Amino acid sequence: MGTGGEQRRKEQYDVELGDAVERAQQGDEEAFAVAYRRVQPGLLGYVRGLVGEDAEDVTSEAWLEIARDLGRFRGDGAGFRGWTATIARNRALDHLRKQKRRPRTTLIEQDVLQLPGGHDTAAAALESLSTEAALEIIGTLPREQAEAVLLRVVVGLDGAATARVLGKRAGAVRTSAYRGLKRLAEQLAPGGTAL
């Protein structure tokens, strides 16, 4: 199926997400669970790209804020994904600032996109290993390219929503995402310099 079918699936996904969010705003707990299940995997992947192994804690904090402020949200399913990504990004940046002020003795100083090593536990699933490898490769990109790729590909935001999350112009975000994806393709090509 071509990109037209993919676009229709994404639009249907956003319509269903928007309906779930609207019902959740009216107090429907099951609808909130639906919205959470649809958004959480991409959000967690994005935050993991920012803070590494602390992603689950940071994402949990973001969901507390999302649940608290859900009544204030206005928009559709795509808007909800952007809104949650903005909240998660703010929590991740707060987390990184705290770490910088009071670093852990066991934590190597890291840049915003430095990812943890491949020291997964024995119980880690193959999927999480491939996710870690993908995030590690994305982590080699310059920060603005990596964040643009994470928001566009992992969270699934469009250029305008990604620009709002990052506080940049849509054209600049599209360029960063394009350059990041192009660089990743070169790294992953036979003879490239992938990890």
C-alpha positions as CSV (number, residue, x, y, z in Angstrom):
1,M,0.0,0.0,0.0
2,G,1.3,3.4,-0.9
3,T,1.6,6.5,1.2
4,G,-2.0,7.3,0.6
5,G,-3.1,4.3,2.6
6,E,-0.6,5.2,5.3
7,Q,-1.9,8.7,5.4
8,R,-5.5,7.5,5.8
9,R,-4.5,5.1,8.7
10,K,-2.7,8.0,10.4
11,E,-5.7,10.3,10.0
12,Q,-8.0,7.5,11.3
13,Y,-5.6,7.0,14.2
14,D,-5.8,10.7,15.1
15,V,-9.6,10.8,14.8
16,E,-9.8,7.8,17.2
17,L,-7.3,9.4,19.5
18,G,-9.2,12.7,19.5
19,D,-12.4,10.9,20.3
20,A,-10.7,9.1,23.2
21,V,-9.3,12.3,24.6
22,E,-12.6,14.1,24.3
23,R,-14.3,11.2,26.3
24,A,-11.4,11.3,28.8
25,Q,-12.0,15.0,29.4
26,Q,-15.5,14.1,30.4
27,G,-14.2,11.6,33.0
28,D,-14.2,8.4,31.0
29,E,-11.3,6.4,32.6
30,E,-11.3,3.8,29.9
31,A,-11.0,6.5,27.2
32,F,-8.0,7.9,29.1
33,A,-6.4,4.4,29.1
34,V,-7.0,4.2,25.3
35,A,-5.3,7.6,24.8
36,Y,-2.4,6.5,27.0
37,R,-1.9,3.3,25.2
38,R,-1.8,5.0,21.8
39,V,0.5,7.8,22.8
40,Q,2.8,6.2,25.4
41,P,5.1,4.1,23.2
42,G,6.1,7.0,21.0
43,L,6.4,9.4,23.9
44,L,8.6,6.9,25.8
45,G,10.9,6.5,22.8
46,Y,11.2,10.3,22.4
47,V,12.0,10.8,26.1
48,R,14.4,7.8,26.1
49,G,16.3,9.7,23.3
50,L,16.6,12.7,25.6
51,V,17.3,11.3,29.0
52,G,18.3,7.6,28.5
53,E,17.7,5.1,31.2
54,D,15.5,7.6,33.3
55,A,12.9,7.8,30.5
56,E,10.2,5.8,32.3
57,D,10.4,8.0,35.4
58,V,10.4,11.2,33.4
59,T,7.5,10.0,31.2
60,S,5.6,9.0,34.3
61,E,6.0,12.6,35.6
62,A,4.8,13.9,32.3
63,W,1.7,11.7,32.4
64,L,0.9,13.0,35.9
65,E,0.9,16.5,34.4
66,I,-1.0,15.4,31.4
67,A,-3.7,13.8,33.5
68,R,-3.9,16.9,35.8
69,D,-4.2,19.4,32.9
70,L,-6.3,17.3,30.5
71,G,-9.3,19.5,31.0
72,R,-7.4,22.5,29.6
73,F,-6.3,20.8,26.4
74,R,-8.1,21.9,23.3
75,G,-7.5,20.2,20.0
76,D,-7.6,17.0,18.0
77,G,-5.7,13.7,18.2
78,A,-2.6,15.1,16.4
79,G,-2.7,18.1,18.6
80,F,-2.9,15.9,21.7
81,R,0.3,14.0,20.6
82,G,2.0,17.4,20.2
83,W,0.8,18.7,23.5
84,T,2.0,15.5,25.3
85,A,5.3,15.7,23.6
86,T,5.8,19.3,24.7
87,I,5.0,18.3,28.3
88,A,7.3,15.3,28.1
89,R,10.1,17.5,26.6
90,N,9.8,20.0,29.4
91,R,9.9,17.3,32.1
92,A,13.0,15.8,30.3
93,L,14.8,19.1,30.2
94,D,14.0,19.7,33.9
95,H,15.4,16.3,34.7
96,L,18.6,17.0,32.8
97,R,19.0,20.4,34.6
98,K,18.6,18.7,37.9
99,Q,21.2,16.1,37.0
100,K,23.6,18.8,36.0
101,R,23.2,20.6,39.3
102,R,23.4,17.5,41.4
103,P,25.0,14.7,39.3
104,R,24.9,11.2,40.4
105,T,28.3,9.7,41.2
106,T,27.6,6.7,39.1
107,L,26.4,8.6,36.1
108,I,28.8,9.7,33.4
109,E,28.2,13.3,32.4
110,Q,26.0,13.3,29.3
111,D,24.7,15.6,26.7
112,V,21.0,15.9,26.1
113,L,21.0,13.1,23.5
114,Q,23.8,10.8,25.0
115,L,22.2,7.4,25.3
116,P,22.9,4.6,27.8
117,G,25.2,1.7,26.7
118,G,23.9,-1.7,25.7
119,H,23.8,-3.1,29.3
120,D,20.2,-4.4,29.1
121,T,19.0,-6.9,31.6
122,A,18.6,-10.6,30.7
123,A,14.8,-10.1,30.7
124,A,14.9,-7.3,28.0
125,A,12.9,-8.3,24.9
126,L,14.4,-8.4,21.5
127,E,12.2,-5.4,20.5
128,S,13.7,-3.2,23.2
129,L,17.2,-4.2,22.1
130,S,16.4,-3.0,18.5
131,T,14.8,0.1,20.0
132,E,18.0,0.8,22.0
133,A,20.1,0.3,18.9
134,A,18.0,2.7,16.9
135,L,18.1,5.3,19.7
136,E,21.8,4.9,20.0
137,I,22.2,5.5,16.3
138,I,19.9,8.6,16.4
139,G,21.9,9.8,19.4
140,T,25.0,10.2,17.1
141,L,23.2,13.0,15.3
142,P,23.6,16.6,16.2
143,R,21.1,17.5,19.0
144,E,18.6,19.5,16.8
145,Q,18.6,16.8,14.1
146,A,18.1,14.0,16.6
147,E,15.2,15.7,18.4
148,A,13.5,16.5,15.1
149,V,13.9,12.9,14.0
150,L,12.6,11.5,17.3
151,L,9.5,13.8,17.2
152,R,8.8,13.2,13.6
153,V,9.5,9.4,13.4
154,V,9.1,8.1,16.9
155,V,6.2,10.3,18.2
156,G,4.8,10.8,14.7
157,L,4.3,14.5,14.8
158,D,4.1,16.5,11.6
159,G,6.4,19.4,10.8
160,A,4.2,22.1,12.3
161,A,3.6,20.2,15.6
162,T,7.3,19.4,15.9
163,A,8.1,23.0,15.4
164,R,5.7,24.0,18.2
165,V,7.3,21.5,20.6
166,L,10.8,22.7,19.8
167,G,9.9,26.3,19.6
168,K,11.3,26.7,16.1
169,R,10.0,27.4,12.6
170,A,8.4,24.5,10.7
171,G,10.9,24.9,7.8
172,A,13.9,24.7,10.1
173,V,12.4,21.5,11.7
174,R,11.7,19.9,8.4
175,T,15.3,20.7,7.3
176,S,16.8,19.3,10.5
177,A,14.7,16.1,10.2
178,Y,15.6,15.7,6.6
179,R,19.3,16.1,7.3
180,G,19.2,13.8,10.3
181,L,17.4,11.1,8.3
182,K,19.8,11.5,5.4
183,R,22.8,11.2,7.7
184,L,21.2,8.1,9.3
185,A,20.7,6.5,5.8
186,E,24.3,7.2,5.0
187,Q,25.5,5.6,8.3
188,L,23.3,2.5,7.7
189,A,24.2,2.1,4.1
190,P,26.7,-0.7,3.3
191,G,30.1,0.7,4.0
192,G,28.7,3.4,6.2
193,T,30.0,4.3,9.7
194,A,27.1,2.9,11.7
195,L,28.0,1.7,15.2
